């Protein structure tokens, strides 16, 4: 038996623990690393290599393959179509999707180039992880941010690949170069704060291995889940310590329960959806949801993986925040 108050949110955490215990959720063994590896080996991880023209995408493909498979040229628009290339790196299978450089709409010269860019958009949609290549020697441009926004809108896991690092302030100390690059790019891509940043030189084959280590970290991190009881205790404690805009007034929202579901279980890198059930749900602001997201990420970092956060409640029917 559990004593609760749905109106005031009292006893909800204890109720969640009891439900989880009765359903055996807390006793389920986590999937072993061997089982995960076997499942991952069944299908290659799809990596969309995207970015502006001349960001070094084709050079990266060639560096991974160890051969001149993709055409490399200083002339923008050399790659015209998306190419699916299967390969193995460090014993794991990947499907590299080499895409045409995405230029501004006003810069597209003909129908073939327009079609190429559309295929690049499709590559983002079908990818498991997007590798956004940025020419760090040239600096981040508006088009880089637009491509990043597209990845964000599609809710795709992402890694920011800072290519041509060998040309970024080459005379300075490497530690100083990395710190300056990270500070600059985090400011430029603040809306992708969860995306790991890796500096490489595709031409010199520098740090390619580090990039694949990060790719596997994104994949592995996305496979885990936060226990239902842990998640609810964490959110109730966060709200208790830092109330929303209306504080503890009677008009403030009251969190009843929060759960995590994956938007699609049949994907290699699932994107979690955190659903908050609350009274006076319309009082939950987007800014406060972002705060709660940051609390979750401290407990469960899930590098490179976007979170979907939504609120449901009696007052939010037909108007849920997403």
C-alpha positions as CSV (number, residue, x, y, z in Angstrom):
1,X,0.0,0.0,0.0
2,X,1.2,3.5,-0.9
3,X,-0.1,6.8,0.4
4,X,-0.1,9.5,-2.3
5,X,-1.5,12.9,-3.1
6,X,-1.7,13.4,-6.9
7,X,-2.6,17.1,-6.4
8,X,0.5,17.8,-4.3
9,X,2.8,15.2,-5.7
10,X,3.4,13.5,-2.4
11,X,4.4,9.8,-2.3
12,X,4.7,9.5,-6.1
13,X,8.4,8.4,-5.9
14,X,7.5,5.6,-3.4
15,X,4.6,4.5,-5.7
16,X,7.0,4.4,-8.7
17,X,9.4,2.2,-6.7
18,X,6.6,-0.2,-5.7
19,X,5.3,-0.5,-9.3
20,X,8.9,-1.1,-10.6
21,X,9.4,-3.8,-7.9
22,X,6.1,-5.5,-8.7
23,X,6.9,-5.5,-12.4
24,X,10.4,-6.7,-11.8
25,X,11.9,-3.7,-13.6
26,X,14.6,-3.1,-10.9
27,X,15.7,-6.8,-11.0
28,X,16.3,-6.9,-14.8
29,X,19.9,-7.6,-15.6
30,X,21.6,-5.1,-17.8
31,X,22.5,-6.3,-21.3
32,X,26.0,-7.6,-21.2
33,X,28.7,-6.0,-23.3
34,X,29.1,-9.2,-25.2
35,X,25.4,-9.2,-26.1
36,X,25.6,-5.6,-27.2
37,X,28.6,-6.3,-29.4
38,X,26.8,-9.2,-31.0
39,X,23.8,-7.0,-31.7
40,X,25.8,-4.2,-33.1
41,X,27.7,-6.6,-35.4
42,X,24.5,-7.6,-37.0
43,X,24.2,-4.3,-38.7
44,X,26.7,-1.6,-39.7
45,X,26.5,1.8,-38.0
46,X,25.4,4.4,-40.5
47,X,27.6,7.5,-40.4
48,X,26.5,10.5,-42.5
49,X,29.6,12.6,-43.4
50,X,28.2,16.1,-44.0
51,X,29.4,19.6,-44.2
52,X,30.2,22.5,-46.6
53,X,32.2,21.9,-49.8
54,X,35.9,21.4,-49.2
55,X,35.5,20.6,-45.5
56,X,37.6,17.5,-46.0
57,X,34.8,14.9,-46.1
58,X,36.2,12.9,-49.0
59,X,39.7,13.0,-47.6
60,X,38.3,11.5,-44.4
61,X,36.7,8.7,-46.4
62,X,40.0,7.9,-48.1
63,X,41.9,8.0,-44.8
64,X,39.5,5.5,-43.2
65,X,39.6,3.2,-46.3
66,X,43.3,3.6,-46.8
67,X,42.8,4.1,-50.5
68,X,41.7,6.8,-52.9
69,X,38.0,5.7,-53.1
70,X,36.5,9.2,-53.0
71,X,37.6,12.0,-55.3
72,X,39.5,14.8,-53.5
73,X,39.7,18.2,-55.2
74,X,40.0,21.9,-54.3
75,X,37.1,22.6,-56.7
76,X,33.8,22.8,-54.8
77,X,31.1,20.4,-55.8
78,X,33.4,17.5,-56.8
79,X,31.2,15.0,-54.9
80,X,27.8,15.1,-56.7
81,X,25.9,12.2,-55.0
82,X,25.7,10.4,-51.7
83,X,27.9,7.3,-51.8
84,X,27.3,4.4,-49.3
85,X,30.7,2.8,-48.5
86,X,30.9,-0.3,-46.2
87,X,34.0,-0.7,-44.2
88,X,35.5,-2.2,-41.0
89,X,37.5,-0.1,-38.5
90,X,39.0,-1.6,-35.4
91,X,36.9,-4.7,-35.9
92,X,33.5,-2.9,-36.1
93,X,31.4,-2.5,-39.2
94,X,30.4,0.9,-40.6
95,X,28.4,2.3,-43.5
96,X,30.0,5.6,-44.4
97,X,27.6,7.9,-46.3
98,X,29.8,10.3,-48.3
99,X,27.7,13.4,-49.2
100,X,27.9,16.4,-51.5
101,X,29.0,19.6,-49.8
102,X,25.9,21.5,-48.8
103,X,26.1,25.1,-50.1
104,X,23.7,28.0,-49.7
105,X,20.6,27.8,-51.9
106,X,21.7,31.0,-53.8
107,X,25.0,29.3,-54.6
108,X,23.5,26.2,-56.3
109,X,24.4,26.5,-60.0
110,X,22.2,23.8,-61.7
111,X,19.6,21.1,-61.3
112,X,22.3,18.4,-60.7
113,X,23.8,20.3,-57.8
114,X,20.3,20.9,-56.3
115,X,19.6,17.2,-56.5
116,X,23.0,16.4,-54.9
117,X,22.1,18.7,-51.9
118,X,18.7,17.0,-51.5
119,X,20.4,13.6,-51.4
120,X,22.7,15.0,-48.6
121,X,19.5,16.0,-46.7
122,X,18.2,12.4,-47.1
123,X,21.5,11.0,-45.9
124,X,21.1,13.0,-42.6
125,X,17.6,11.5,-42.2
126,X,18.7,7.9,-42.6
127,X,21.9,8.1,-40.6
128,X,22.5,6.7,-37.1
129,X,25.1,9.4,-36.3
130,X,25.9,12.6,-38.3
131,X,29.6,13.6,-38.5
132,X,29.5,17.4,-39.2
133,X,32.8,18.3,-40.8
134,X,33.9,21.9,-40.3
135,X,37.0,23.5,-41.8
136,X,38.4,24.9,-38.5
137,X,41.2,26.7,-40.4
138,X,38.6,28.7,-42.3
139,X,36.4,29.1,-39.2
140,X,32.7,28.3,-38.7
141,X,30.3,29.9,-41.2
142,X,26.6,30.6,-41.4
143,X,26.1,27.5,-43.6
144,X,27.8,25.3,-41.0
145,X,25.3,26.5,-38.4
146,X,22.4,25.9,-40.8
147,X,23.5,22.3,-41.4
148,X,23.8,21.8,-37.6
149,X,20.3,23.2,-37.2
150,X,19.1,20.6,-39.8
151,X,20.7,17.8,-37.8
152,X,19.1,19.2,-34.7
153,X,15.7,19.4,-36.3
154,X,15.9,15.8,-37.4
155,X,16.9,14.8,-33.9
156,X,20.0,13.0,-35.1
157,X,23.0,12.1,-32.8
158,X,25.9,14.3,-33.9
159,X,29.7,14.7,-33.5
160,X,31.4,18.0,-34.5
161,X,34.5,17.1,-36.5
162,X,37.0,20.0,-36.6
163,X,39.0,19.1,-39.7
164,X,42.3,20.7,-40.9
165,X,43.4,21.1,-37.4
166,X,47.0,21.1,-38.7
167,X,46.3,24.5,-40.3
168,X,44.7,26.0,-37.2
169,X,47.3,28.3,-35.6
170,X,50.0,25.8,-36.3
171,X,52.8,27.8,-34.5
172,X,51.0,27.7,-31.2
173,X,51.2,25.0,-28.5
174,X,48.7,22.1,-29.2
175,X,47.1,22.5,-25.8
176,X,46.4,26.2,-26.4
177,X,45.2,25.4,-29.9
178,X,42.7,22.8,-28.6
179,X,41.4,25.1,-25.9
180,X,40.9,28.0,-28.2
181,X,39.2,25.8,-30.8
182,X,36.9,24.3,-28.3
183,X,35.9,27.7,-26.8
184,X,35.2,29.1,-30.2
185,X,33.2,26.2,-31.6
186,X,31.2,25.8,-28.4
187,X,30.2,29.4,-28.8
188,X,29.3,29.0,-32.5
189,X,27.4,25.7,-31.9
190,X,25.9,26.4,-28.5
191,X,22.6,24.7,-29.5
192,X,24.6,21.4,-29.9
193,X,26.3,21.6,-26.5
194,X,25.8,17.8,-26.1
195,X,27.8,17.0,-29.3
196,X,31.4,15.9,-28.7
197,X,34.1,17.9,-30.5
198,X,37.0,16.1,-32.1
199,X,39.9,17.8,-33.9
200,X,41.4,15.9,-36.8
201,X,43.5,16.2,-40.0
202,X,42.0,13.9,-42.6
203,X,44.7,14.8,-45.0
204,X,47.5,13.8,-42.6
205,X,45.3,11.0,-41.0
206,X,45.8,12.5,-37.6
207,X,43.3,11.6,-34.8
208,X,41.1,9.4,-37.0
209,X,41.3,6.8,-34.3
210,X,40.1,9.3,-31.7
211,X,37.1,10.1,-33.8
212,X,36.1,6.5,-34.0
213,X,36.6,6.1,-30.2
214,X,34.1,8.9,-29.8
215,X,31.7,7.4,-32.3
216,X,31.6,4.2,-30.2
217,X,31.2,6.2,-27.1
218,X,28.0,7.8,-28.6
219,X,26.7,4.4,-29.6
220,X,27.4,2.8,-26.3
221,X,26.0,5.7,-24.2
222,X,22.7,5.7,-26.1
223,X,22.1,2.0,-25.3
224,X,21.8,2.6,-21.5
225,X,18.7,3.8,-19.7
226,X,18.0,5.5,-16.4
227,X,16.1,3.5,-14.0
228,X,12.5,4.7,-13.6
229,X,12.8,5.1,-9.8
230,X,16.1,6.9,-10.1
231,X,14.8,9.2,-12.8
232,X,11.7,10.2,-10.7
233,X,13.7,10.8,-7.6
234,X,16.2,12.9,-9.5
235,X,13.5,15.1,-11.1
236,X,11.5,15.6,-7.9
237,X,14.7,16.5,-6.0
238,X,15.7,18.9,-8.8
239,X,12.3,20.6,-8.7
240,X,12.4,20.8,-4.9
241,X,15.9,22.4,-4.9
242,X,15.2,24.7,-7.8
243,X,11.5,25.4,-8.3
244,X,10.1,26.6,-11.7
245,X,9.3,30.3,-12.6
246,X,6.2,30.3,-10.3
247,X,8.1,28.8,-7.4
248,X,6.1,26.8,-4.9
249,X,2.9,28.8,-5.4
250,X,-0.5,27.0,-5.8
251,X,-0.5,28.0,-9.5
252,X,2.8,26.3,-10.2
253,X,2.9,23.0,-12.1
254,X,3.1,19.8,-10.0
255,X,5.2,16.9,-11.4
256,X,3.4,13.6,-10.9
257,X,5.6,11.2,-12.8
258,X,8.3,11.1,-15.5
259,X,9.2,8.2,-17.8
260,X,11.8,7.5,-20.5
261,X,10.9,5.9,-23.8
262,X,13.0,5.6,-27.0
263,X,11.4,7.1,-30.1
264,X,12.3,3.9,-32.0
265,X,13.6,0.7,-30.5
266,X,14.7,-0.6,-33.9
267,X,17.6,1.7,-34.3
268,X,21.3,1.4,-33.5
269,X,21.5,4.7,-31.7
270,X,18.1,5.4,-30.1
271,X,17.0,8.9,-29.1
272,X,15.4,9.1,-25.6
273,X,12.1,10.8,-25.1
274,X,11.4,12.0,-21.5
275,X,7.7,12.5,-20.9
276,X,6.7,14.5,-17.8
277,X,3.2,14.0,-16.4
278,X,2.1,16.9,-14.3
279,X,-0.8,18.9,-13.0
280,X,-1.0,22.5,-14.5
281,X,1.3,21.2,-17.2
282,X,1.0,24.4,-19.2
283,X,3.0,26.2,-16.5
284,X,6.1,24.3,-17.4
285,X,8.2,26.6,-19.6
286,X,10.7,25.5,-22.3
287,X,13.5,27.2,-20.3
288,X,12.7,25.1,-17.2
289,X,12.6,21.9,-19.4
290,X,16.1,22.7,-20.6
291,X,17.2,23.0,-17.0
292,X,15.7,19.6,-16.2
293,X,17.5,18.2,-19.2
294,X,20.8,19.5,-17.9
295,X,20.1,17.7,-14.6
296,X,19.5,14.4,-16.5
297,X,22.6,14.8,-18.5
298,X,24.8,15.2,-15.4
299,X,23.6,11.7,-14.3
300,X,23.4,10.2,-17.8
301,X,25.7,12.2,-20.1
302,X,24.8,10.3,-23.4
303,X,27.4,12.2,-25.5
304,X,26.2,13.3,-28.9
305,X,22.6,12.1,-28.3
306,X,19.8,14.7,-28.4
307,X,17.0,14.5,-25.8
308,X,13.3,15.0,-26.6
309,X,11.4,16.5,-23.6
310,X,7.6,16.8,-23.5
311,X,4.9,17.5,-20.9
312,X,1.5,16.0,-20.6
313,X,-1.3,16.7,-18.2
314,X,-5.0,17.6,-17.9
315,X,-4.4,21.2,-19.0
316,X,-1.9,20.3,-21.7
317,X,-4.2,18.1,-23.9
318,X,-3.7,19.1,-27.5
319,X,-1.0,21.5,-26.4
320,X,1.8,19.5,-25.1
321,X,5.3,21.1,-25.1
322,X,7.7,19.3,-27.4
